[in-house]
Amino acid sequence: MDSSVSNTRRSSVRSSVISSLRGCTMAGMRIPKEDLRRKITMPQYLRLAIRDAIESKDVAATANRHSAADVYGGDSAKQPAESPIVVFVNSQSGGRHGPELKGRLQDLMGEEQVFDLHFVKPHEFVQYGLGCLEKLAELGDSCAKETREKLRIVVAGGDGTVGWVLGCLGELHKQRREPVPPTAIIPLGTGNDLSRSFGWGGSFPFNWRSAIKKTLDIATEAPTCRLDSWNVSISMPAEEVVDPPHSLKPVEESSIDQ
């Protein structure tokens, strides 16, 4: 009986390895780079508008400035991407692969759609980047409206990085700024438990240059799974706590509905 369990475990591990390798084979090369780029890259004027809004931290002024579509080639330049994607990458994760991965991602889509988390924080993108798309949509820009509705996020990082991005995106639900863009993962961390649980892999793929292309393509059509998100309040003794960690800093009180 012990032998049977042992054999089952060995079989399970072997099967897992085969599945993992299968996802990282040259099968990804069957996706032409130009076809993928056309599928996921936003029109230039939207990419520039998002970038400028984040840099200036001024949604209204940026949207008004970029609403003049003829500056970027007229109506022909306002065709929305089929499946627009924005990527957050932790360039310091994944050892030496972080900077290389960032460059590869920028090569596969508009450079302005790849955000290095050391320079652009996810809450800044939510507030100003998505805010700019929403403002353009209010001004009657159907391309910006469709892009906002179709947008998907890819996070290249570990569990902590993914949780950080998901937490910031979760603010959209609280602010009634829906839809909340669904999120895919390129595992760059040590544990990668969340990535493994949702089928994106437990480690950075060996044949990563072709695998990244396949991951982006899958992310455009992958089914959406919903997660519950919780804020936990911890009560402390009356004595003052000197410089508490972030998890123990005061937050506004909220109740749990039925």
C-alpha positions in Angstrom: 0.0 0.0 0.0 2.8 2.4 0.8 4.5 1.4 -2.4 1.3 2.2 -4.3 1.1 5.7 -2.7 4.8 6.2 -3.5 4.2 5.2 -7.1 1.2 7.5 -7.3 3.3 10.4 -6.0 6.1 9.8 -8.5 3.6 9.6 -11.3 1.9 12.8 -10.2 5.2 14.6 -10.0 6.2 13.3 -13.4 2.9 14.3 -14.9 3.2 17.8 -13.4 6.7 18.2 -14.9 5.6 17.1 -18.3 2.7 19.6 -18.2 5.0 22.3 -17.2 7.4 21.6 -19.9 4.7 21.3 -22.5 3.6 24.9 -21.6 7.1 26.1 -22.2 7.9 24.3 -25.5 8.4 26.0 -28.9 4.6 25.7 -29.4 4.6 29.4 -28.4 6.5 30.1 -31.6 3.4 29.3 -33.7 2.0 32.7 -32.6 3.3 35.3 -35.0 4.8 38.2 -33.2 3.2 40.8 -35.4 -0.3 39.2 -35.1 0.1 39.2 -31.3 1.2 42.9 -31.3 -1.8 43.9 -33.3 -4.0 42.0 -31.0 -2.8 43.5 -27.7 -1.4 46.9 -28.5 -3.5 50.0 -27.9 -3.6 52.9 -30.4 -0.7 55.2 -29.9 -2.7 58.2 -28.8 -4.2 56.1 -25.9 -0.8 54.8 -24.9 0.6 58.4 -24.8 -2.5 59.7 -23.0 -2.1 57.1 -20.2 1.6 57.7 -19.9 1.1 61.5 -19.8 -1.7 61.3 -17.2 0.4 59.2 -14.9 3.4 61.5 -15.2 1.5 64.7 -14.8 -1.0 63.3 -12.3 -3.7 65.3 -14.1 -6.4 63.2 -15.7 -8.7 66.0 -17.0 -6.0 68.1 -18.6 -4.4 65.1 -20.3 -7.7 63.7 -21.6 -8.7 67.1 -23.0 -5.3 67.4 -24.7 -5.4 63.9 -26.2 -9.0 64.0 -27.3 -7.9 65.8 -30.5 -7.6 62.5 -32.5 -6.4 64.2 -35.7 -3.1 64.9 -34.0 -2.4 61.2 -34.1 -3.7 60.4 -37.6 -7.4 60.9 -37.5 -10.1 58.2 -37.1 -7.9 55.5 -38.7 -5.6 55.7 -35.6 -8.5 55.2 -33.3 -9.3 51.6 -33.9 -9.3 49.7 -30.5 -7.1 46.7 -30.0 -8.9 43.3 -30.0 -7.6 42.4 -26.6 -5.6 45.3 -25.0 -3.1 44.3 -22.2 -1.1 46.2 -19.7 1.8 44.5 -17.9 3.3 45.3 -14.5 6.8 43.9 -14.2 9.0 43.7 -11.1 12.3 44.1 -12.9 14.2 43.1 -9.8 12.4 39.8 -9.5 13.5 36.6 -11.2 17.2 37.2 -10.8 18.9 38.2 -14.0 15.6 37.6 -16.0 13.8 40.7 -14.7 15.4 43.4 -17.0 15.5 41.0 -20.0 11.8 40.1 -19.5 10.9 43.8 -19.4 12.7 44.4 -22.7 11.0 41.3 -24.2 7.5 42.5 -23.2 8.2 46.0 -24.6 9.1 44.4 -27.8 5.8 42.5 -28.0 3.6 45.5 -27.4 3.6 49.3 -27.1 6.4 50.3 -24.7 4.0 52.5 -22.8 1.9 49.4 -21.9 4.7 47.9 -19.8 5.1 49.4 -16.3 8.1 48.8 -14.2 6.8 48.8 -10.6 9.9 50.6 -9.4 8.8 53.7 -11.3 5.0 53.4 -11.7 3.0 52.0 -8.8 -0.3 50.1 -9.5 -2.4 52.6 -7.6 -1.0 55.4 -9.8 -2.1 53.5 -12.9 -5.5 52.9 -11.4 -6.0 56.5 -10.5 -4.5 58.3 -13.5 -4.0 55.7 -16.3 -7.5 54.1 -16.1 -8.9 57.5 -15.0 -7.6 59.0 -18.3 -9.3 56.3 -20.3 -12.6 56.9 -18.4 -12.3 60.6 -18.9 -11.8 60.2 -22.7 -14.8 57.9 -22.8 -16.9 60.6 -21.1 -15.8 63.0 -23.8 -17.3 60.6 -26.4 -14.2 58.6 -27.4 -15.6 55.2 -28.2 -12.1 53.7 -28.7 -11.1 54.7 -25.2 -14.4 53.3 -23.9 -13.9 50.0 -25.6 -10.3 49.8 -24.5 -11.2 50.4 -20.9 -13.9 47.7 -21.0 -11.7 45.1 -22.7 -8.5 45.8 -20.8 -6.7 42.9 -19.1 -3.7 43.0 -16.7 -0.6 40.8 -16.6 1.6 40.8 -13.5 5.2 39.6 -13.8 6.3 39.0 -10.3 5.9 36.9 -7.1 2.9 36.4 -4.8 3.5 39.7 -3.0 3.7 41.7 -6.3 0.5 40.0 -7.6 -1.3 40.7 -4.3 -0.2 44.3 -4.4 -1.6 44.8 -7.9 -4.8 42.9 -7.1 -5.4 45.1 -4.0 -5.1 48.3 -6.0 -7.4 47.0 -8.7 -9.9 46.0 -6.0 -10.3 49.7 -5.2 -12.1 50.1 -8.6 -15.0 47.9 -7.2 -15.2 50.1 -4.1 -15.3 53.2 -6.2 -17.9 51.7 -8.6 -15.5 52.1 -11.5 -16.2 48.8 -13.1 -15.3 46.6 -14.8 -12.3 45.6 -12.8 -9.7 44.3 -15.3 -8.9 40.6 -14.8 -5.3 39.6 -14.0 -2.9 37.0 -15.4 0.5 36.1 -14.0 4.0 35.5 -15.2 5.6 33.8 -12.1 8.9 35.5 -11.1 8.9 34.9 -7.3 10.1 32.1 -5.1 6.8 30.4 -4.1 4.4 31.5 -6.8 1.5 29.8 -5.0 -1.1 32.1 -6.5 0.3 31.6 -10.0 0.4 27.9 -9.5 -3.2 27.7 -8.1 -4.6 29.5 -11.2 -2.7 27.5 -13.8 0.0 30.1 -14.8 2.9 27.9 -13.5 5.0 27.6 -10.4 8.2 29.0 -11.8 9.7 31.2 -14.5 9.6 29.1 -17.7 12.9 27.7 -18.9 12.2 28.6 -22.6 10.8 31.9 -21.5 11.2 34.0 -24.6 8.7 31.9 -26.6 6.7 31.1 -23.5 6.0 34.8 -22.7 4.4 35.2 -26.1 2.2 32.2 -25.5 1.3 33.5 -22.0 0.2 36.9 -23.4 -1.9 35.2 -26.1 -3.6 33.0 -23.5 -4.2 35.9 -21.2 -6.3 37.6 -23.9 -8.9 34.8 -23.9 -8.5 33.0 -20.6 -11.7 32.5 -18.5 -12.1 34.8 -15.5 -12.0 33.3 -11.9 -13.2 35.5 -9.1 -11.4 36.0 -5.8 -12.7 37.2 -2.4 -10.8 40.0 -0.9 -10.7 40.8 2.8 -9.6 43.7 5.0 -8.8 42.5 8.5 -8.8 44.9 11.5 -6.5 44.1 14.4 -7.3 45.7 17.8 -4.3 46.8 19.8 -3.9 47.6 23.5 -4.5 51.2 24.5 -0.8 51.9 24.8 0.8 53.7 21.9 2.6 51.5 19.4 5.7 53.2 18.1 6.1 53.0 14.3 3.8 50.0 13.7 4.2 47.9 10.6 2.0 48.7 7.6 -0.4 45.9 8.4 -1.1 47.5 11.8 -1.6 51.1 10.7 -5.1 52.5 11.4 -7.7 52.2 8.6 -11.3 53.3 8.2 -13.8 51.0 9.8 -15.9 48.8 7.5 -18.6 46.2 8.0 -19.1 42.8 6.4 -22.4 42.5 4.6 -24.5 39.4 4.5 
